[in-house]
């Protein structure tokens, strides 16, 4: 039921905020508006939301700061809508933890479609796989209870860190993980810009998966950002 889904729209331009509120409310979602980063943070502390639509150039706490704040405590989808120009901005917010980016001026139908897409992925994960010991992706199966990895029914010997890398990515199969995300999660240490550690472990993991299933790519490199599970057939 869409009326059980809460969306927070963070946009300081009243006309745009009202438009997004109206569009999403018509789709049946429960929508709340915030006009500054500080107000948005207050809203997030008072109520659970399933998705945040976020402008970057907002008063108070900036959009970029808000992304970081949310990612410290929540995995909800963050969809950035911004007039900031350039590919560098998109890469930056994705690295910070945003899930998608739409440039202004935006197409209404595109916004609705992307909201639906992000919510569908998030709700499937949070309602099902999050509580499961088994993660599946194509022919790959990971069991967090037995610490076993199988490809096409064949057991794959992986290291503890390779297992953790795979578990993180399979837990959020549509998310792009930066090397910093992966390093800090798996090595439990501050990332100081050394790409080689993550690259070597990722390369070894890919080799093992490819040996078991040479016709399928399981881990996709998103150039300039990081890695994600490959969703292409």
Short mmCIF file of the C-alpha atoms (twelve columns), coordinates in Angstrom:
data_MODEL
# 
_entry.id   MODEL 
# 
loop_
_atom_site.group_PDB 
_atom_site.id 
_atom_site.type_symbol 
_atom_site.label_atom_id 
_atom_site.label_alt_id 
_atom_site.label_comp_id 
_atom_site.label_asym_id 
_atom_site.label_seq_id 
_atom_site.Cartn_x 
_atom_site.Cartn_y 
_atom_site.Cartn_z 
_atom_site.pdbx_PDB_model_num 
ATOM 1   C CA . UNK A 1   0.000  0.000   0.000   1 
ATOM 2   C CA . UNK A 2   1.521  3.283   -1.126  1 
ATOM 3   C CA . UNK A 3   -0.132 5.247   1.673   1 
ATOM 4   C CA . UNK A 4   2.125  3.338   4.080   1 
ATOM 5   C CA . UNK A 5   5.216  4.619   2.264   1 
ATOM 6   C CA . UNK A 6   6.673  7.873   3.595   1 
ATOM 7   C CA . UNK A 7   8.658  10.170  1.310   1 
ATOM 8   C CA . UNK A 8   10.509 13.289  2.428   1 
ATOM 9   C CA . UNK A 9   10.919 16.062  -0.166  1 
ATOM 10  C CA . UNK A 10  13.788 18.427  0.709   1 
ATOM 11  C CA . UNK A 11  13.694 21.496  -1.547  1 
ATOM 12  C CA . UNK A 12  13.878 25.188  -0.608  1 
ATOM 13  C CA . UNK A 13  12.106 26.410  -3.750  1 
ATOM 14  C CA . UNK A 14  8.455  26.421  -2.663  1 
ATOM 15  C CA . UNK A 15  7.088  25.994  -6.202  1 
ATOM 16  C CA . UNK A 16  9.257  22.955  -6.935  1 
ATOM 17  C CA . UNK A 17  8.623  21.486  -3.501  1 
ATOM 18  C CA . UNK A 18  4.865  21.892  -3.916  1 
ATOM 19  C CA . UNK A 19  5.027  20.336  -7.391  1 
ATOM 20  C CA . UNK A 20  6.921  17.270  -6.172  1 
ATOM 21  C CA . UNK A 21  4.611  16.990  -3.159  1 
ATOM 22  C CA . UNK A 22  1.559  17.110  -5.414  1 
ATOM 23  C CA . UNK A 23  2.953  14.615  -7.937  1 
ATOM 24  C CA . UNK A 24  3.911  12.020  -5.343  1 
ATOM 25  C CA . UNK A 25  0.761  12.504  -3.262  1 
ATOM 26  C CA . UNK A 26  -1.299 11.823  -6.396  1 
ATOM 27  C CA . UNK A 27  0.599  8.554   -6.746  1 
ATOM 28  C CA . UNK A 28  -0.684 7.606   -3.274  1 
ATOM 29  C CA . UNK A 29  2.473  8.198   -1.220  1 
ATOM 30  C CA . UNK A 30  2.530  9.868   2.182   1 
ATOM 31  C CA . UNK A 31  4.655  12.952  1.466   1 
ATOM 32  C CA . UNK A 32  6.186  15.518  3.805   1 
ATOM 33  C CA . UNK A 33  8.001  18.683  2.705   1 
ATOM 34  C CA . UNK A 34  11.120 20.236  4.215   1 
ATOM 35  C CA . UNK A 35  12.623 23.523  3.045   1 
ATOM 36  C CA . UNK A 36  16.082 23.362  4.620   1 
ATOM 37  C CA . UNK A 37  18.659 20.802  5.601   1 
ATOM 38  C CA . UNK A 38  18.047 21.477  9.282   1 
ATOM 39  C CA . UNK A 39  14.306 20.944  8.912   1 
ATOM 40  C CA . UNK A 40  14.937 17.750  6.950   1 
ATOM 41  C CA . UNK A 41  17.203 16.402  9.679   1 
ATOM 42  C CA . UNK A 42  14.520 17.143  12.266  1 
ATOM 43  C CA . UNK A 43  11.916 15.308  10.142  1 
ATOM 44  C CA . UNK A 44  14.187 12.273  9.798   1 
ATOM 45  C CA . UNK A 45  14.652 12.154  13.568  1 
ATOM 46  C CA . UNK A 46  10.901 12.307  14.203  1 
ATOM 47  C CA . UNK A 47  9.611  9.787   11.661  1 
ATOM 48  C CA . UNK A 48  10.726 6.842   9.550   1 
ATOM 49  C CA . UNK A 49  10.926 7.512   5.809   1 
ATOM 50  C CA . UNK A 50  11.298 5.097   2.923   1 
ATOM 51  C CA . UNK A 51  12.870 7.572   0.474   1 
ATOM 52  C CA . UNK A 52  14.311 11.087  0.423   1 
ATOM 53  C CA . UNK A 53  14.118 13.419  -2.583  1 
ATOM 54  C CA . UNK A 54  16.887 15.924  -2.033  1 
ATOM 55  C CA . UNK A 55  18.018 19.210  -3.544  1 
ATOM 56  C CA . UNK A 56  21.689 20.011  -2.901  1 
ATOM 57  C CA . UNK A 57  21.539 23.801  -2.681  1 
ATOM 58  C CA . UNK A 58  19.435 24.203  0.454   1 
ATOM 59  C CA . UNK A 59  19.877 26.505  3.473   1 
ATOM 60  C CA . UNK A 60  21.198 25.282  6.803   1 
ATOM 61  C CA . UNK A 61  22.747 21.845  6.487   1 
ATOM 62  C CA . UNK A 62  23.781 21.360  2.855   1 
ATOM 63  C CA . UNK A 63  22.480 18.546  0.690   1 
ATOM 64  C CA . UNK A 64  25.890 16.891  0.671   1 
ATOM 65  C CA . UNK A 65  26.111 17.040  4.475   1 
ATOM 66  C CA . UNK A 66  22.612 15.625  4.790   1 
ATOM 67  C CA . UNK A 67  23.510 12.653  2.574   1 
ATOM 68  C CA . UNK A 68  26.441 11.860  4.851   1 
ATOM 69  C CA . UNK A 69  24.294 12.267  7.986   1 
ATOM 70  C CA . UNK A 70  21.605 9.927   6.619   1 
ATOM 71  C CA . UNK A 71  24.132 7.315   5.508   1 
ATOM 72  C CA . UNK A 72  25.612 7.168   8.990   1 
ATOM 73  C CA . UNK A 73  22.362 5.744   10.351  1 
ATOM 74  C CA . UNK A 74  20.032 4.692   7.505   1 
ATOM 75  C CA . UNK A 75  20.047 2.745   4.235   1 
ATOM 76  C CA . UNK A 76  16.950 4.417   2.745   1 
ATOM 77  C CA . UNK A 77  17.183 5.503   -0.908  1 
ATOM 78  C CA . UNK A 78  18.337 9.087   -1.503  1 
ATOM 79  C CA . UNK A 79  17.366 10.533  -4.868  1 
ATOM 80  C CA . UNK A 80  19.128 13.832  -5.593  1 
ATOM 81  C CA . UNK A 81  17.419 16.419  -7.806  1 
ATOM 82  C CA . UNK A 82  19.780 19.285  -8.527  1 
ATOM 83  C CA . UNK A 83  20.589 22.111  -10.902 1 
ATOM 84  C CA . UNK A 84  24.289 21.892  -10.049 1 
ATOM 85  C CA . UNK A 85  26.078 21.363  -13.358 1 
ATOM 86  C CA . UNK A 86  28.720 18.835  -14.297 1 
ATOM 87  C CA . UNK A 87  29.452 15.124  -14.091 1 
ATOM 88  C CA . UNK A 88  31.737 15.766  -11.113 1 
ATOM 89  C CA . UNK A 89  28.746 16.725  -8.933  1 
ATOM 90  C CA . UNK A 90  26.917 13.520  -9.843  1 
ATOM 91  C CA . UNK A 91  29.973 11.401  -9.066  1 
ATOM 92  C CA . UNK A 92  30.504 13.240  -5.777  1 
ATOM 93  C CA . UNK A 93  26.979 12.676  -4.443  1 
ATOM 94  C CA . UNK A 94  27.009 9.022   -5.513  1 
ATOM 95  C CA . UNK A 95  30.272 8.604   -3.645  1 
ATOM 96  C CA . UNK A 96  28.717 10.200  -0.588  1 
ATOM 97  C CA . UNK A 97  25.940 7.621   -0.665  1 
ATOM 98  C CA . UNK A 98  23.127 8.956   -2.878  1 
ATOM 99  C CA . UNK A 99  21.362 6.265   -4.913  1 
ATOM 100 C CA . UNK A 100 20.367 8.289   -7.971  1 
ATOM 101 C CA . UNK A 101 20.694 11.740  -9.531  1 
ATOM 102 C CA . UNK A 102 18.214 13.731  -11.632 1 
ATOM 103 C CA . UNK A 103 19.174 17.053  -13.212 1 
ATOM 104 C CA . UNK A 104 16.916 20.102  -13.174 1 
ATOM 105 C CA . UNK A 105 14.801 20.907  -15.053 1 
ATOM 106 C CA . UNK A 106 13.331 17.444  -14.596 1 
ATOM 107 C CA . UNK A 107 10.656 15.424  -16.339 1 
ATOM 108 C CA . UNK A 108 7.743  14.575  -14.014 1 
ATOM 109 C CA . UNK A 109 7.281  11.060  -15.380 1 
ATOM 110 C CA . UNK A 110 10.993 10.355  -14.974 1 
ATOM 111 C CA . UNK A 111 10.899 11.428  -11.321 1 
ATOM 112 C CA . UNK A 112 7.919  9.137   -10.635 1 
ATOM 113 C CA . UNK A 113 9.578  6.222   -12.452 1 
ATOM 114 C CA . UNK A 114 12.838 6.612   -10.560 1 
ATOM 115 C CA . UNK A 115 11.059 6.934   -7.226  1 
ATOM 116 C CA . UNK A 116 9.125  3.729   -7.954  1 
ATOM 117 C CA . UNK A 117 12.306 1.940   -9.017  1 
ATOM 118 C CA . UNK A 118 14.248 2.916   -5.891  1 
ATOM 119 C CA . UNK A 119 11.349 2.045   -3.582  1 
ATOM 120 C CA . UNK A 120 10.780 -1.317  -5.251  1 
ATOM 121 C CA . UNK A 121 14.401 -2.339  -4.703  1 
ATOM 122 C CA . UNK A 122 14.544 -1.001  -1.165  1 
ATOM 123 C CA . UNK A 123 11.269 -2.555  -0.010  1 
ATOM 124 C CA . UNK A 124 12.118 -5.960  -1.466  1 
ATOM 125 C CA . UNK A 125 15.374 -5.890  0.464   1 
ATOM 126 C CA . UNK A 126 14.011 -4.535  3.734   1 
ATOM 127 C CA . UNK A 127 10.968 -6.827  3.784   1 
ATOM 128 C CA . UNK A 128 12.700 -9.998  2.759   1 
ATOM 129 C CA . UNK A 129 16.364 -10.510 2.165   1 
ATOM 130 C CA . UNK A 130 17.442 -8.371  5.106   1 
ATOM 131 C CA . UNK A 131 16.365 -11.073 7.555   1 
ATOM 132 C CA . UNK A 132 17.593 -14.005 5.500   1 
ATOM 133 C CA . UNK A 133 20.811 -15.944 5.887   1 
ATOM 134 C CA . UNK A 134 20.801 -16.659 2.171   1 
ATOM 135 C CA . UNK A 135 21.690 -14.108 -0.503  1 
ATOM 136 C CA . UNK A 136 21.239 -15.000 -4.165  1 
ATOM 137 C CA . UNK A 137 22.358 -13.253 -7.335  1 
ATOM 138 C CA . UNK A 138 22.056 -15.060 -10.669 1 
ATOM 139 C CA . UNK A 139 23.885 -18.394 -10.107 1 
ATOM 140 C CA . UNK A 140 25.692 -17.122 -7.009  1 
ATOM 141 C CA . UNK A 141 24.541 -18.097 -3.491  1 
ATOM 142 C CA . UNK A 142 26.030 -16.798 -0.234  1 
ATOM 143 C CA . UNK A 143 25.104 -18.296 3.133   1 
ATOM 144 C CA . UNK A 144 25.926 -16.064 6.122   1 
ATOM 145 C CA . UNK A 145 25.184 -18.819 8.620   1 
ATOM 146 C CA . UNK A 146 27.553 -21.447 7.192   1 
ATOM 147 C CA . UNK A 147 29.935 -18.915 5.554   1 
ATOM 148 C CA . UNK A 148 29.677 -20.809 2.287   1 
ATOM 149 C CA . UNK A 149 29.704 -19.427 -1.249  1 
ATOM 150 C CA . UNK A 150 28.429 -21.443 -4.195  1 
ATOM 151 C CA . UNK A 151 28.314 -20.761 -7.924  1 
ATOM 152 C CA . UNK A 152 26.086 -23.052 -9.999  1 
ATOM 153 C CA . UNK A 153 26.064 -25.463 -7.060  1 
ATOM 154 C CA . UNK A 154 29.849 -25.558 -6.840  1 
ATOM 155 C CA . UNK A 155 31.482 -24.510 -3.562  1 
ATOM 156 C CA . UNK A 156 33.945 -21.620 -3.898  1 
ATOM 157 C CA . UNK A 157 36.773 -21.158 -1.415  1 
ATOM 158 C CA . UNK A 158 36.943 -17.491 -0.437  1 
ATOM 159 C CA . UNK A 159 38.868 -15.622 2.238   1 
ATOM 160 C CA . UNK A 160 37.111 -13.920 5.140   1 
ATOM 161 C CA . UNK A 161 37.576 -10.507 3.535   1 
ATOM 162 C CA . UNK A 162 36.381 -11.724 0.153   1 
ATOM 163 C CA . UNK A 163 33.306 -13.132 1.894   1 
ATOM 164 C CA . UNK A 164 32.624 -9.794  3.573   1 
ATOM 165 C CA . UNK A 165 33.059 -7.888  0.297   1 
ATOM 166 C CA . UNK A 166 30.583 -10.194 -1.410  1 
ATOM 167 C CA . UNK A 167 28.105 -10.070 1.462   1 
ATOM 168 C CA . UNK A 168 28.067 -6.257  1.524   1 
ATOM 169 C CA . UNK A 169 27.457 -5.980  -2.202  1 
ATOM 170 C CA . UNK A 170 24.878 -8.782  -2.330  1 
ATOM 171 C CA . UNK A 171 23.015 -7.229  0.606   1 
ATOM 172 C CA . UNK A 172 22.476 -4.111  -1.541  1 
ATOM 173 C CA . UNK A 173 22.696 -5.465  -5.107  1 
ATOM 174 C CA . UNK A 174 21.621 -2.213  -6.785  1 
ATOM 175 C CA . UNK A 175 23.928 0.090   -4.839  1 
ATOM 176 C CA . UNK A 176 27.242 1.348   -6.158  1 
ATOM 177 C CA . UNK A 177 29.891 1.001   -3.453  1 
ATOM 178 C CA . UNK A 178 32.935 3.240   -3.474  1 
ATOM 179 C CA . UNK A 179 36.312 1.765   -2.607  1 
ATOM 180 C CA . UNK A 180 36.196 3.857   0.559   1 
ATOM 181 C CA . UNK A 181 32.801 2.313   1.502   1 
ATOM 182 C CA . UNK A 182 34.136 -1.194  1.028   1 
ATOM 183 C CA . UNK A 183 37.489 -0.624  2.722   1 
ATOM 184 C CA . UNK A 184 36.018 0.976   5.834   1 
ATOM 185 C CA . UNK A 185 33.339 -1.739  6.125   1 
ATOM 186 C CA . UNK A 186 35.571 -4.763  5.500   1 
ATOM 187 C CA . UNK A 187 38.858 -3.634  7.050   1 
ATOM 188 C CA . UNK A 188 37.183 -1.593  9.813   1 
ATOM 189 C CA . UNK A 189 39.725 1.165   9.316   1 
ATOM 190 C CA . UNK A 190 39.835 4.665   7.858   1 
ATOM 191 C CA . UNK A 191 40.287 4.769   4.100   1 
ATOM 192 C CA . UNK A 192 43.383 6.793   3.201   1 
ATOM 193 C CA . UNK A 193 43.107 6.580   -0.584  1 
ATOM 194 C CA . UNK A 194 44.954 3.286   -1.144  1 
ATOM 195 C CA . UNK A 195 42.925 1.712   -3.976  1 
ATOM 196 C CA . UNK A 196 45.279 -1.258  -4.313  1 
ATOM 197 C CA . UNK A 197 44.030 -3.162  -1.249  1 
ATOM 198 C CA . UNK A 198 40.405 -3.243  -2.422  1 
ATOM 199 C CA . UNK A 199 41.398 -3.786  -6.074  1 
ATOM 200 C CA . UNK A 200 43.530 -6.845  -5.284  1 
ATOM 201 C CA . UNK A 201 40.839 -8.527  -3.190  1 
ATOM 202 C CA . UNK A 202 38.168 -7.686  -5.751  1 
ATOM 203 C CA . UNK A 203 40.323 -9.067  -8.567  1 
ATOM 204 C CA . UNK A 204 40.907 -12.333 -6.682  1 
ATOM 205 C CA . UNK A 205 37.205 -12.655 -5.931  1 
ATOM 206 C CA . UNK A 206 36.266 -12.042 -9.563  1 
ATOM 207 C CA . UNK A 207 38.782 -14.649 -10.721 1 
ATOM 208 C CA . UNK A 208 37.264 -17.297 -8.451  1 
ATOM 209 C CA . UNK A 209 33.730 -16.510 -9.628  1 
ATOM 210 C CA . UNK A 210 34.803 -16.469 -13.280 1 
ATOM 211 C CA . UNK A 211 36.530 -19.832 -12.933 1 
ATOM 212 C CA . UNK A 212 33.278 -21.377 -11.664 1 
ATOM 213 C CA . UNK A 213 31.031 -19.548 -14.144 1 
ATOM 214 C CA . UNK A 214 33.051 -18.044 -17.029 1 
ATOM 215 C CA . UNK A 215 29.963 -16.917 -18.965 1 
ATOM 216 C CA . UNK A 216 28.599 -14.631 -16.233 1 
ATOM 217 C CA . UNK A 217 29.927 -11.346 -14.852 1 
ATOM 218 C CA . UNK A 218 28.912 -10.970 -11.211 1 
ATOM 219 C CA . UNK A 219 30.752 -7.827  -10.148 1 
ATOM 220 C CA . UNK A 220 30.590 -4.710  -12.290 1 
ATOM 221 C CA . UNK A 221 33.081 -1.852  -12.155 1 
ATOM 222 C CA . UNK A 222 31.473 1.595   -12.223 1 
ATOM 223 C CA . UNK A 223 34.343 3.659   -13.519 1 
ATOM 224 C CA . UNK A 224 35.281 6.615   -11.365 1 
ATOM 225 C CA . UNK A 225 33.051 5.448   -8.500  1 
ATOM 226 C CA . UNK A 226 33.502 1.822   -7.431  1 
ATOM 227 C CA . UNK A 227 31.747 -1.542  -7.702  1 
ATOM 228 C CA . UNK A 228 28.275 -3.075  -7.704  1 
ATOM 229 C CA . UNK A 229 26.654 -6.401  -8.447  1 
ATOM 230 C CA . UNK A 230 26.165 -6.740  -12.185 1 
ATOM 231 C CA . UNK A 231 22.424 -6.658  -12.972 1 
ATOM 232 C CA . UNK A 232 22.812 -7.175  -16.720 1 
ATOM 233 C CA . UNK A 233 22.192 -10.538 -18.298 1 
# 
